[in-house]
Amino acid sequence: MNLGEDFTRLVRRGIGHNAVSIQSDIDWLPLYELAIQHGLEAIVLDGADSMPEVAATIPLNLKLEWIGHVLQIFEERYKAYEKAISELAAFYNRHGFKMMVLKGYGCSLDWPKPNHRPCGDIDIWLFGHWKDADAAVMSKKGIKIDTSHHHHTVFYWQDFMVENHYDFINVHHHKSNVEFERILKEQGQDCSYCIEVLGEKVYLPSPNLHALFLIKHACIEFAASGINLRQLIDWAIFVKKHGEDVDWPWLLGVLDRFSMRTIFEVFNGICVEDLGFEQCIFPYVLYDPQLKEKALEEMLFPKIDKGKDFWLPSRIVWKIRRWKANEWKHQLCYRESMWSAFCSGVWNHLQKLASI
C-alpha cells in the first residue's frame, strides 16, 4: 500500500466512515508530515485511534508529539478562535454592522469534532459595509488596516488575521470572475441565517451562497497553488448536512455557465470513492475515473511546490513554471483561455505589486 492510500483510508476512518482494511506496516513519519500539509493531523490521528491495532504501531515519540500538536494547534487554538470571532462580532454588533463568517468557522460547525478542523484566518463579509467597518476598527481600536490585497482588507484581531472581504473572489485575475462575483454578491445579501457564538450574533452564508463559494474557492485554489483534502471534506460535510437546502438546479446552471461542471463532478467523485461519503447526497457523481485519479494525485502530491524562494526573479520564474504546469487544471476551472488569464494576471500583479 502506498502513502496516499494509507493517508486517505485513515482520513476516512477519522471522519467516521468505514475504510478498506489498513495494514500495520505504515511509514508513520511521512504520513504525519502529509497530514500536516493537508491540515488533517487531528483527523488522521482520530482514524488511527479508531483501530487500536493500527494506533499501536505509531512510534511512541512521534505519537506523543502528534497528540501534543493536536491539543495545542487544534483544540486549544480553536477555543481562542471561537473567542476571537465572538468578540469581533460583538464589536461590529455594537457599531451597527452585521458580520458573516465565511468558510472556516462555519464549516467547522458541521465536522464530527469542530475543534479537529484547523482554524486559520477569520474570513468575514459585512454585507457591503466593509469600508465604514474598517474605519470603525481603526478609530475605535487603533488597529492598522492593510489595503494591499485585491478582494479584502487585512487586520489582526487578537492573534488571528482577519480578511474583511469587499469582494468574495479576486475579480482582476480572470474576466469571468467579474460575472461570478455579481452572483456571489446577490446571494450575499441574504441575512436570514445566523447563530450565537459565545452569546454574540454571527451570520452564516445561506446554503446557496455557501455551496457556490466553497466550490468556486476550491476551483481557484486547485487551478493555482493547489488545494488540500481538507477543502473537499468541508464541501462533502456541508452537502451531507445542508444539501437538502441547496437549490441544485440553480447551482448546476451556474456551474455549467462557467464551465465548472467537470471539476465539480471530479470533486464529488473523490468525496465518494476516496473519502467514503454516500453517493446519494450529491446531485450527480459522474466522472472520468482517470481524471479523478489524476486530480487526487495532484491534490495529495502537487507537481509544483508552493514557491518558498521569495527572491523576486526566482519567484517570477516559479510562477511561469506553475502557470504552464497548471494548464490542464485551468481548463477544468475556467471558461476563458490560459492566455487571457495570463494577461489579466499580469495586470493584476502590476496593480498590486505585493501580490507577485
N, C-alpha and C positions, 0 to 999 in steps of 0.2 A: 504494500500500500504506500502511496506517495504522500508527501507533506500536505498537498492540497486536499486530498481525500480525508486524511486524518482530521484536518482542520474543520472542513465543512461538516463532517459527521459529529464532531464534538460540539460545534455550534448548534446543530440540530437538536442534540440532547439538551444543551444549555437553555434553549428556548422552549423546552417541554415537548419536543417531537421525538418519535421513535427514529432510530438510525440503524443502518446495517451494522452488524457486529463490528466492534473495533478491536484490533489486535493489541497486544500488550507491549509490542516492541516499538513503541513510539519514540522518535528522537525529540525529546521534550524541549530542549533549548531553542532550536529554530522554530518550533511550533509556538512557543511562548512569545518569541520575537515577532512572529507573523500575527499573533493575536493582538499584540500591542499596536502594530501598524494599522490594524483594522478597528481598533477601539473596542475589541471584544474579549479582552483578557478575563473580565469577570464572567462573561457568558461561557467561555471555553472552560474555565475552572468549574463553573456550575455543571457543565456537561461531564467533565471528568468525575466530579464528586457524586454524580448520579449513578456511577458504575464503580463501586469500591475496588474491584479488582484492577481497573484501569488507573484510578487515582493512586493506588498503592505503588505504581511504577514510576511516579514522578520523583526525581531525586529530592531528598529532604531539604537541602539548602535552597534549591530552586522553588520548592513548594512554599517554604516559609517566606521567601522574597515575594512570591506571587500573591500569597494571602495578604501580606503587608501592603502590597501595591493596591490590591482591590479595596482594602479597608481605607487607605489614605486617599487614593486618587479617585475612587468611585464613591464609596459610601459617605465618608466624612465631607468630601468636596460637594457631594450632592446636597447635603444639608445646608452648606454655605451658599450654594447656587440657588436653592429654593428661597432662602432668606433674602438674598440679594434681589431676586425677582419680586418678592413681596414688598420690599422696601422701596424699590424703584417704582412699582405700581402705586404704592402709597403716595409717593412724591407727585406723580402725574395726576392721580385722582384728586389730590388737594388743589392742584392748579388747573383743573378742568380739562385734562387730556385723557383719552381712552387709550390704554396700552394693550395691543395684541402681541402675544409671543408667537414667533414663527419657528417651525422645525423643532429644535432640540427639546425644550421642556415639554411642549405639547405632545411630542412623540413619546417621550419617556413615560408619560402617564398611562400609556397602553401596554407597556412592556410587562412581562411577568414580575420582574423586580425593577421598578423605575430607577432605583439607585444603582443598578448594574448596567444602565446605559450611560456612556461617557457624556459629561457635560462640558461644553466648551464656552463659546461666546453666548451672549444673550442677544438674539435677533428679535427686533421689535418693529411693529408697524403702528403708527399713530394716526391712522385714518387720514393721512394727508397733511397733518398739522406738525410735521417734523421741525420746521424752521422755528416756529414760536416755542415749541417744546425745548429745542436746543438752547434758545435764548434764555428760557427759564432755568435750565440746568446751569448755564454759565453764570447768570446773575444771582441765583439763589444759593448755589452750591460752590461757585468759583471753580467749576470743573472745565478744563480745556477741551474744546471740541476739534477733532481732526476732520477737515473737509477735503482731504486729498484723494478720496475714493470716488468711484463713479456712481454708485447707486445707493450709498448710505454714508452717513457720517459715523464717526467713531469716538467714543469716550470710555473712560474707565469708571465703573461704579463698584466700590469696594475692590475686590481682587479680580473682577470679571470685565472683559471687554464687551462693550455694548455696541452693536451695529444697528443704528437707527435708520431704517430703510425709508427713503423717499421714492425709490423705485424697488420693485421686488427683484428685478434682474437688471443686468447691465444692458442698456439699450443701445450702446455705442459699438459693441463688438460684432453684432450681426443685425442686418437690416430687418429681418423677420422678428427680432426681439421687440421692436417698437410696437408692432401689432399685438404680439403676445402680451406685452406689458399692459396694454389697454384692457385686455381680457382679465388679467390678474387684478388690476385696479377696480374694475367693475365688481368683481367678486369680493374685493377687499372692503367694500362699503357695508357689508353685512356685519352688524354688530349684535346679532342675536344669540351668539354662543359665548358663554363666559363661565368662569369658575372662581372659587375663592382660594387664594394661596396664602396660607397663614393669616387669614382674616381679611385679605385685600382682594378687591375685584380685579380679575385679569381676563382679558378677552382671548378667545381662541379662533383660528380660522374656521369658516364654515366647511363642511365636508367637501364641497366642490372646490373651494379655494385650496384647501389642504391637499387634496388629491392632485390637482393640477400643478401646484407649486412643488410638491415632492417629486413628481415625475420630471418636471422641467429642470429642477435643480440637479437631479441625478443625471439627466442628459448633459447638462452644461459641464458637470464635473467629469463625466465619462469621456466626453469628446475632447476635453482639455487635459487636465492633470491626472484624471483617473478617479474612480470612486472606490470606497471601501465597502465591504459586505454589510457593515452596519447600516448603510443607507438603504439597502434593499430590505433589510429586516424592518426598518422604520416603515417602509412602504407596505410590506406584506402584513405587518401587525395592524397598521392603520386600516387596510382593506378588511382584515378579519373582524375588527371592532366596529368599523363605521361604513363598510361597503354598501350596506342596505340604504344608507342615506345619500349616496352619491348618485347624481344624475348621469348614468353611464352613457346613454345615447349622446348627450351633450358633450361629455368629456371625450368620447371616442371621435366625435365630429371635429373637435379642436385638434386632437392628435393627428387625424387624417389631413386636416388643413395645413399642418406644419410638418408633414412627412415624418411623424414620430411613431407611427403605429408599429413598425417592425421592431424598434428597440423596446417599445412598451411590451410587446409580446415576448421578447427575449428576457426582459427583466422578470416577467411573470413566470416564464419557464424555469428560470433559476430558482425562484421562490418555491415552486412546486417540486421540481426534480431534485434540487440540491439542498434546500432548506426545510423541506418537509411540510409546507403549507398545503391545505386541501385545494384541489383544483377548482372546486365549486364556488369558492369565494371570489374568484376573478371572473370578469365578463368573458374573456377569451384566453385560452392558453394554446395558441397555435404558433409554432416557431420552427425555424430551421435548426435541427439538433447540432449540426456542425458550427453554425453561427453562435448558438448558445454556449457551446464549449469554448469557442474562441473568446467570447466576451467574458466568460467566467475566468478563464486563464489570465486574461488581461487585468481583470479586477484583482485577482489574487497576487499575480506576479507581473506588474507593469513592465513593458519592454523599455520604457524611458523613465529614468528616475526623476525625482522631484526637483532636480536642479539646485544643488546645495552651493555651487560656486557663484557668489554674488558679485564677482568682478565683472563689470558691465560687458566688455567684448565677449567673454566666455558665456555669459548669460544669454546674449543675443544669439550666439551660435547654438546654444542648447535649445532655445525657443524655436529656431528654424528646424532643428532635428526633430523636435517634438511635433511641430506642425506637420511635417512630412509623414512621420510615423503614425499620426492620428487621423490620416485622411479617411480610412475606412470607417472610423468611429464617427467622424464628422458627417459622413454621408447618411448615417443612421439617425442622426440627431437634428439635422438642419435641412431646410429645403433649398438654401442658396448654395452656390459653389464655394469651394475652398478659396479660390482667388478673390471672390467677392468678400468673403470673411477676412482674408488676409489684408486686403486694402482697408477694410473697416477697422481691423485690429491695429494696424499701424497708426491710423489716425487716432484711434482710441488712446494708444500709448503716448502719442505726441501731445495730446491734450492733458494727460495726467502722467508726467514723466516718472512719478514714483511707482507706477504700475509695471514698468519694464523689469 
